Amino acid sequence: MKKKLELDVDFIGGGPTPTKEEFLAISEYIKAAKAKQKLKKQRRVTHSKPNSKKQPA
Protein backbone atom coordinates (compact mmCIF):
# COMPACT_ATOMS: atom_id res chain seq x y z
CA MET A 1 0.00 0.00 0.00
CA LYS A 2 1.36 3.41 -0.94
CA LYS A 3 1.93 6.01 1.71
CA LYS A 4 0.21 9.33 0.96
CA LEU A 5 2.50 12.30 0.61
CA GLU A 6 1.13 15.40 2.28
CA LEU A 7 2.41 18.79 1.29
CA ASP A 8 2.58 21.81 3.53
CA VAL A 9 0.55 24.20 1.38
CA ASP A 10 0.26 26.80 4.12
CA PHE A 11 3.84 27.90 3.43
CA ILE A 12 4.16 29.54 0.03
CA GLY A 13 7.02 31.87 -0.75
CA GLY A 14 8.29 33.48 2.39
CA GLY A 15 11.26 35.10 0.73
CA PRO A 16 11.78 38.72 -0.20
CA THR A 17 9.86 40.20 -3.13
CA PRO A 18 11.78 39.81 -6.41
CA THR A 19 13.49 42.93 -7.71
CA LYS A 20 12.57 44.64 -10.97
CA GLU A 21 15.64 43.08 -12.61
CA GLU A 22 14.58 39.61 -11.45
CA PHE A 23 11.07 40.14 -12.84
CA LEU A 24 12.58 41.23 -16.17
CA ALA A 25 14.87 38.18 -16.23
CA ILE A 26 11.91 35.88 -15.58
CA SER A 27 9.89 37.61 -18.29
CA GLU A 28 12.72 37.28 -20.82
CA TYR A 29 13.14 33.60 -19.97
CA ILE A 30 9.43 32.93 -20.50
CA LYS A 31 9.44 34.82 -23.82
CA ALA A 32 12.48 32.88 -25.02
CA ALA A 33 10.91 29.56 -24.00
CA LYS A 34 7.69 30.41 -25.87
CA ALA A 35 9.64 31.47 -28.97
CA LYS A 36 11.68 28.25 -28.84
CA GLN A 37 8.51 26.17 -28.52
CA LYS A 38 6.89 28.02 -31.42
CA LEU A 39 9.96 27.52 -33.61
CA LYS A 40 10.07 23.83 -32.73
CA LYS A 41 6.40 23.50 -33.68
CA GLN A 42 6.99 25.28 -37.01
CA ARG A 43 9.91 22.98 -37.78
CA ARG A 44 7.69 19.96 -37.22
CA VAL A 45 5.18 21.28 -39.75
CA THR A 46 7.72 22.29 -42.41
CA HIS A 47 9.84 19.14 -42.14
CA SER A 48 6.97 16.69 -42.37
CA LYS A 49 7.13 14.52 -45.47
CA PRO A 50 4.32 14.85 -47.97
CA ASN A 51 2.28 11.76 -48.58
CA SER A 52 3.29 11.22 -52.22
CA LYS A 53 3.61 7.98 -54.15
CA LYS A 54 6.23 7.27 -56.77
CA GLN A 55 4.89 7.48 -60.29
CA PRO A 56 6.11 5.06 -62.98
CA ALA A 57 8.31 6.65 -65.64
N, C-alpha and C positions, 0 to 999 in steps of 0.2 A: 504494500500500500504506500502510495506517495505521500510525503509530508508536505502540507501546504506551506507556501512561503508567504509570509505576511510582510508587507512593506509599511514603513512609517511615513504615511502621506501627510502627516501634520507638519513635517519639517520640509519646507520647500525653500530653496535659496538660502538666505541667511547671511550671504556675503554682502559686500558693498555694492552699490549701484554701479553698473558699467559706465565707463567714461564715454565721452562723445567719440573718441578715436576707436574705442572698442566696438561701439555700435556701428561705426562706419566699416570697420574690418569685418564684422559679422555680415553686414549688408553686402559687401563686395564678395565675400565668400559664397553667399547664397546666390547672387547674380551669376557668378562664374559657374557654379554647379548647375544652375538652370540652363545656361548657355551650352555647357558641355553635354547635358542630357539632350537638349534640342538638336545639337549637331550630331550626336550619336544616332538619334531617331531618324534624322534626314539621311545619314549614311546608309542606314538599313533600307530605306525606301529606294535610294538611287542605285544601290549595289545589288538589288534583288534581280535575279535572272528572269528574263521574260519566258513565258511558257510557249516556246516556238518549237516546231518539229522540223526536222531536216527534210528538204524537198529533193526528189530525185532529179538528176541533171539531164 
